[in-house]
């Protein structure tokens, strides 16, 4: 495993290369709900319905799809409890935590400049 990791690090990884795995990561992060899910999960562990309420406007179907993709890529973990009724909780993995501060900083920047960029400031 260590040898594989070393070889991967030797690959010239650049988001500007068409066949680089970094492009797949950027595509994942550019999906509509991904950044909001990551930001919300940086706050605490959520059950599905709680997370849907936290992220206004997301449908259950789209939320589940985003969570599955993030889980497949190792950013989110899913814990299923065998209770009646059964429930599931989602949280960030260590890899997801390492990304969350960047996502939260981006969200703060967006909130600070949203009116300016969208042109709403000029409409008032």
Buried (B, 14 or more C-beta within 10 A) or exposed (E): EEEEEEEEEEEEEEEEEEEBEEBEBEEBBEBEBBBBBBBBBBEEEBEBEBBBEBBEEBEEEBBBBBBEBBBEBEBBBEEEEEEEEEEBBBBBBEEBBEBBEEBBEBBEEEEEEEEEEEEEEEEE
